[in-house]
């Protein structure tokens, strides 16, 4: 059943929660959408305006086609990991797949292959046999695995053990039917150009191995990846540069990796955090310069290198150092209507709804409730 046909009463019954608590949850998350920052401006400078909404009556073209609407399973990790013998809520991969399909999702991105030992298939499905079981459950529910935040070797040059493990994960990805395999971490945590050169060599090599296996290797970003690269000026006591040309770390990585071998997944929330945090740099000549990051602009320049997005939302908070607090997708102020309208290549990108803080010990159903809200709002986006 499509979420547009799925009533709140249906959802409440499917999750086994009371009507009052369900309605209070939906009201609370909807209350967050009060002001939308202008794209390219920091939240503190944003002019209040209505948050983007779908055209009335579903008019206009859907910005995210039905078969491209996905979710990263990290959002519902508590549901996957809980003991199915302890609750009537969906628990473990199979039951969670069934629930996500009822909401309307057609794609998932894995965040590992572990679940509770009492769930069908046992605690770990990180094996050929486990992957075959997961694939059957995906197929049964009309879901496609689009990627995974999985194993990237820590060694470089690669040890034989790391290489074997990497190839095992490529095999699992192929059994699951993925087009992409990746990681949730930046290529390096360093700000220095020399370290990004090493990371580029490593990722080009890994990307070639993945390409031979029929997969696209991707790296997922956080805000730090969009800080300014240190690549010139006076050297510090360790002989490292202290100033910047103004190029951002991930922009440099894009320029020194092979576009046929290395791909990216932009987390749109963290890209907007970077827009808020990293606005000035010290140039090689010692002057302070301002450069406001434009997430959609970077994607537009490298559109085909971004097959995946994390669709994560936020409300303005200028007291936490990030500029935003995470909220369920579509209940915040990040302008996804404009973002998805700008990035182009219709039917190419695969947005995955994500909310890091969706699980709640006080409300075990919350992550799945928020997954349903996220699907509804992703489907509602109109050009």
C-alpha positions as CSV (number, residue, x, y, z in Angstrom):
1,X,0.0,0.0,0.0
2,X,1.3,3.5,-0.9
3,X,1.7,5.9,2.0
4,X,-0.7,8.3,0.2
5,X,-3.4,5.6,0.7
6,X,-2.2,4.7,4.2
7,X,-4.3,6.4,6.9
8,X,-2.9,7.4,10.3
9,X,-5.2,4.8,11.8
10,X,-3.7,2.1,9.6
11,X,-0.2,3.1,10.6
12,X,-1.1,3.3,14.3
13,X,-2.5,-0.2,14.2
14,X,0.4,-1.6,12.2
15,X,2.9,-0.3,14.8
16,X,0.7,-1.2,17.8
17,X,0.6,2.2,19.4
18,X,-2.2,4.3,20.9
19,X,-4.0,7.0,18.9
20,X,-3.2,9.8,21.4
21,X,0.6,9.1,21.3
22,X,0.7,8.8,17.5
23,X,-1.1,12.1,17.0
24,X,1.1,13.9,19.6
25,X,4.2,12.6,17.8
26,X,3.1,13.8,14.4
27,X,2.0,17.2,15.8
28,X,5.3,17.6,17.6
29,X,7.5,17.0,14.5
30,X,5.3,19.1,12.2
31,X,5.6,22.0,14.6
32,X,9.3,22.2,13.8
33,X,8.7,23.7,10.3
34,X,8.4,27.4,11.0
35,X,11.1,29.1,9.0
36,X,13.2,28.2,6.0
37,X,16.7,29.6,5.5
38,X,17.5,31.0,2.1
39,X,19.7,28.5,0.3
40,X,23.3,29.6,0.6
41,X,22.7,31.6,3.8
42,X,23.6,30.6,7.4
43,X,20.6,29.9,9.6
44,X,21.4,32.9,11.7
45,X,21.0,35.1,8.7
46,X,17.9,33.5,7.3
47,X,14.9,35.5,6.5
48,X,11.7,33.8,7.9
49,X,9.5,32.3,5.2
50,X,7.1,29.4,4.9
51,X,8.7,26.0,4.7
52,X,8.4,24.4,1.3
53,X,5.3,22.4,0.8
54,X,4.0,20.1,-1.9
55,X,1.6,21.6,-4.5
56,X,-2.1,21.2,-3.5
57,X,-3.7,18.0,-4.5
58,X,-0.4,16.5,-5.6
59,X,-0.1,18.8,-8.6
60,X,3.2,19.1,-10.4
61,X,5.9,16.5,-11.1
62,X,7.2,14.5,-8.2
63,X,10.8,15.6,-7.6
64,X,11.6,12.1,-6.3
65,X,10.1,9.3,-8.5
66,X,8.4,6.5,-6.6
67,X,11.0,3.9,-7.4
68,X,13.8,6.2,-6.1
69,X,12.4,6.7,-2.6
70,X,14.7,5.1,-0.1
71,X,15.8,5.0,3.5
72,X,19.0,4.1,5.2
73,X,18.4,1.4,7.7
74,X,20.5,3.3,10.3
75,X,17.3,5.3,10.9
76,X,15.5,2.3,12.2
77,X,18.5,0.5,13.7
78,X,16.7,0.0,17.0
79,X,13.9,-1.9,15.3
80,X,16.3,-4.1,13.4
81,X,18.3,-4.8,16.6
82,X,15.6,-5.5,19.1
83,X,14.4,-8.9,20.3
84,X,11.3,-9.9,18.4
85,X,10.3,-12.1,21.4
86,X,10.1,-9.0,23.6
87,X,7.7,-6.8,21.6
88,X,4.8,-6.8,19.1
89,X,6.6,-4.1,17.2
90,X,8.3,-5.0,13.9
91,X,11.8,-6.4,14.8
92,X,14.6,-7.7,12.7
93,X,15.3,-7.3,9.1
94,X,12.4,-9.3,7.7
95,X,9.7,-7.5,9.7
96,X,11.2,-4.1,9.2
97,X,11.4,-4.6,5.5
98,X,7.7,-5.5,5.5
99,X,6.9,-2.3,7.4
100,X,9.0,-0.1,5.2
101,X,7.4,-1.5,2.1
102,X,3.9,-0.8,3.6
103,X,4.9,2.9,4.0
104,X,5.8,3.0,0.3
105,X,9.6,2.8,0.3
106,X,11.2,1.0,-2.7
107,X,14.9,1.2,-1.8
108,X,17.0,0.7,1.3
109,X,20.6,1.4,2.1
110,X,22.2,-0.9,4.7
111,X,24.3,0.1,7.7
112,X,25.7,-3.3,8.4
113,X,24.1,-6.7,8.5
114,X,23.6,-7.4,12.2
115,X,20.3,-7.9,14.0
116,X,19.1,-9.5,17.2
117,X,19.9,-13.2,17.6
118,X,16.2,-14.1,18.0
119,X,15.3,-12.6,14.6
120,X,14.9,-14.9,11.6
121,X,18.3,-15.7,10.2
122,X,20.2,-15.1,13.5
123,X,22.4,-12.3,14.8
124,X,24.7,-11.8,11.8
125,X,23.8,-12.0,8.1
126,X,27.2,-10.9,6.9
127,X,27.9,-14.0,4.8
128,X,26.9,-15.4,1.5
129,X,24.1,-17.4,3.0
130,X,22.9,-14.4,5.0
131,X,23.0,-12.2,2.0
132,X,20.8,-14.7,0.1
133,X,18.3,-14.6,2.9
134,X,18.2,-10.8,3.0
135,X,17.8,-10.7,-0.8
136,X,14.8,-13.0,-0.6
137,X,13.1,-10.8,2.0
138,X,13.9,-7.7,-0.1
139,X,12.4,-9.3,-3.2
140,X,9.4,-10.5,-1.3
141,X,8.6,-6.8,-0.3
142,X,9.5,-5.1,-3.6
143,X,12.6,-3.5,-2.2
144,X,16.0,-2.9,-3.8
145,X,19.2,-2.7,-1.9
146,X,21.0,0.4,-3.2
147,X,24.1,0.6,-1.1
148,X,25.8,-0.2,2.3
149,X,27.8,1.7,4.8
150,X,30.2,-1.2,5.2
151,X,33.8,-2.2,5.2
152,X,36.5,0.0,3.7
153,X,40.1,-1.3,4.4
154,X,42.0,0.6,7.1
155,X,45.3,-0.4,5.6
156,X,47.3,1.3,2.8
157,X,48.9,-0.4,1.0
158,X,46.3,-3.0,1.4
159,X,47.1,-6.1,3.6
160,X,46.0,-9.4,2.2
161,X,43.4,-9.8,5.0
162,X,41.8,-6.4,4.3
163,X,41.7,-7.1,0.6
164,X,40.0,-10.5,1.2
165,X,37.4,-8.9,3.5
166,X,36.8,-6.1,1.0
167,X,36.2,-8.6,-1.8
168,X,33.8,-10.5,0.5
169,X,31.7,-7.4,1.0
170,X,31.7,-6.8,-2.8
171,X,30.3,-10.4,-3.2
172,X,27.6,-9.7,-0.6
173,X,26.7,-6.5,-2.3
174,X,26.3,-8.3,-5.6
175,X,24.1,-11.0,-4.0
176,X,21.9,-8.2,-2.6
177,X,21.6,-6.6,-6.0
178,X,23.3,-3.3,-5.1
179,X,24.7,-0.9,-7.6
180,X,26.9,0.8,-5.1
181,X,29.0,-0.1,-2.0
182,X,30.4,2.5,0.3
183,X,31.2,3.7,3.8
184,X,29.8,6.2,6.3
185,X,33.1,7.9,6.9
186,X,35.1,10.6,5.1
187,X,38.2,9.4,3.1
188,X,40.5,11.0,5.7
189,X,40.0,13.3,8.7
190,X,43.0,15.4,7.8
191,X,43.0,19.0,6.6
192,X,46.3,18.6,4.8
193,X,46.6,18.3,1.0
194,X,49.2,15.5,1.3
195,X,46.9,13.3,3.3
196,X,44.1,13.8,0.7
197,X,46.5,12.8,-2.0
198,X,47.1,9.5,-0.2
199,X,43.4,9.0,0.3
200,X,42.8,9.6,-3.4
201,X,45.4,7.0,-4.4
202,X,43.7,4.5,-2.0
203,X,40.2,5.2,-3.2
204,X,41.2,5.0,-6.9
205,X,42.7,1.6,-6.2
206,X,39.6,0.4,-4.2
207,X,37.3,1.9,-6.9
208,X,39.1,-0.2,-9.6
209,X,38.6,-3.4,-7.6
210,X,34.9,-2.5,-7.1
211,X,34.5,-1.6,-10.8
212,X,35.8,-5.0,-11.8
213,X,33.1,-6.5,-9.5
214,X,30.4,-4.4,-11.2
215,X,29.9,-1.9,-8.4
216,X,30.4,1.8,-7.8
217,X,32.4,2.6,-4.7
218,X,31.2,5.7,-2.8
219,X,32.2,7.7,0.3
220,X,29.7,9.5,2.5
221,X,30.4,13.0,3.8
222,X,30.0,14.8,7.1
223,X,30.4,18.5,7.6
224,X,34.2,18.3,8.2
225,X,34.8,17.2,4.6
226,X,33.7,20.7,3.4
227,X,36.2,22.6,5.6
228,X,39.0,24.4,3.8
229,X,42.1,22.5,2.7
230,X,45.4,23.6,4.2
231,X,47.6,23.7,1.2
232,X,50.0,26.7,1.4
233,X,51.4,29.6,3.3
234,X,53.9,29.4,6.2
235,X,54.7,26.0,7.6
236,X,54.2,25.0,11.2
237,X,56.8,23.3,13.4
238,X,56.0,19.9,11.8
239,X,56.5,21.3,8.3
240,X,52.8,21.4,7.4
241,X,51.0,24.2,5.6
242,X,48.9,26.6,7.7
243,X,46.8,28.5,5.1
244,X,44.4,27.7,2.4
245,X,43.8,28.4,-1.3
246,X,40.1,28.3,-0.6
247,X,39.4,24.9,-2.0
248,X,37.4,22.6,0.3
249,X,38.7,19.2,1.2
250,X,36.1,17.2,-0.7
251,X,36.3,19.4,-3.7
252,X,40.0,18.6,-3.9
253,X,39.2,14.9,-3.5
254,X,36.8,15.1,-6.4
255,X,39.5,16.7,-8.6
256,X,42.2,14.0,-7.9
257,X,40.0,10.9,-8.0
258,X,38.9,9.1,-11.2
259,X,35.2,9.9,-11.9
260,X,34.9,6.4,-13.3
261,X,36.1,4.8,-10.1
262,X,35.1,6.9,-7.1
263,X,31.6,8.2,-6.3
264,X,30.0,10.2,-3.5
265,X,26.9,10.3,-1.3
266,X,26.1,13.8,0.0
267,X,24.4,14.0,3.3
268,X,22.4,17.1,2.7
269,X,22.0,17.9,6.4
270,X,25.7,17.8,7.1
271,X,26.4,19.8,3.9
272,X,24.2,22.5,5.3
273,X,26.0,22.3,8.7
274,X,29.2,22.9,6.7
275,X,27.6,25.9,5.0
276,X,27.0,27.3,8.5
277,X,30.3,26.4,10.1
278,X,33.0,26.9,7.3
279,X,32.5,30.4,5.8
280,X,35.9,32.0,6.1
281,X,39.5,31.0,5.6
282,X,43.0,32.4,5.9
283,X,44.4,32.8,2.4
284,X,48.1,32.1,1.4
285,X,48.8,35.8,1.7
286,X,47.4,36.0,5.3
287,X,44.1,37.8,4.4
288,X,40.8,36.5,5.7
289,X,38.4,35.6,2.9
290,X,34.7,34.6,2.9
291,X,33.3,31.8,0.8
292,X,29.8,30.4,1.6
293,X,29.4,26.8,0.6
294,X,26.5,25.9,-1.8
295,X,25.7,22.2,-1.5
296,X,23.5,21.9,-4.5
297,X,26.1,23.9,-6.5
298,X,28.8,21.4,-5.8
299,X,26.5,18.5,-6.9
300,X,25.6,20.4,-10.1
301,X,29.2,20.7,-11.0
302,X,29.8,16.9,-10.4
303,X,26.2,15.7,-10.9
304,X,26.8,12.1,-12.1
305,X,29.3,11.5,-9.2
306,X,26.5,11.8,-6.7
307,X,24.3,8.7,-7.3
308,X,23.1,8.8,-3.6
309,X,21.9,11.4,-1.1
310,X,21.0,11.2,2.5
311,X,17.8,13.2,2.8
312,X,18.0,14.5,6.4
313,X,16.3,17.6,7.8
314,X,16.9,20.1,10.5
315,X,15.5,23.1,12.3
316,X,17.6,26.2,13.1
317,X,19.7,26.2,16.3
318,X,22.5,28.7,16.4
319,X,23.5,27.7,20.0
320,X,24.8,24.1,19.3
321,X,27.7,24.9,17.0
322,X,26.1,23.2,14.0
323,X,23.3,25.6,13.1
324,X,20.7,22.9,13.0
325,X,19.0,20.2,15.1
326,X,17.9,17.0,13.3
327,X,14.2,16.4,12.9
328,X,12.2,14.0,10.8
329,X,12.5,14.6,7.0
330,X,10.1,17.2,5.7
331,X,9.4,18.8,9.1
332,X,12.5,21.1,9.1
333,X,13.7,24.1,7.1
334,X,16.2,22.7,4.6
335,X,14.8,23.6,1.2
336,X,14.7,20.2,-0.5
337,X,12.3,21.4,-3.2
338,X,15.0,23.8,-4.4
339,X,17.8,21.3,-3.8
340,X,16.2,18.5,-5.8
341,X,15.2,20.9,-8.5
342,X,18.7,22.2,-9.0
343,X,20.7,18.9,-9.0
344,X,19.3,17.7,-12.4
345,X,19.6,14.3,-14.1
346,X,16.1,13.2,-13.3
347,X,15.7,9.5,-12.4
348,X,19.5,9.3,-11.6
349,X,19.8,10.2,-8.0
350,X,18.7,8.0,-5.1
351,X,17.7,9.9,-1.9
352,X,17.7,7.9,1.3
353,X,15.7,9.3,4.2
354,X,17.9,9.4,7.3
355,X,17.4,10.6,10.9
356,X,20.3,9.8,13.2
357,X,18.2,10.5,16.4
358,X,15.0,8.7,15.3
359,X,15.4,5.8,17.9
360,X,13.9,6.5,21.3
361,X,14.2,4.4,24.5
362,X,11.0,6.1,25.8
363,X,9.1,5.4,22.6
364,X,10.2,2.2,20.9
365,X,7.9,2.8,17.9
366,X,9.4,6.3,17.2
367,X,11.9,5.4,14.5
368,X,9.3,3.6,12.4
369,X,6.8,6.5,13.0
370,X,9.5,8.9,11.8
371,X,10.3,6.7,8.8
372,X,6.6,6.9,7.8
373,X,6.6,10.7,8.1
374,X,9.8,10.9,6.1
375,X,8.4,8.8,3.3
376,X,5.2,10.9,3.2
377,X,7.2,14.1,2.9
378,X,9.7,12.8,0.4
379,X,6.8,11.6,-1.8
380,X,5.1,15.0,-1.5
381,X,7.9,17.1,-3.0
382,X,6.8,18.6,-6.3
383,X,8.5,20.6,-9.0
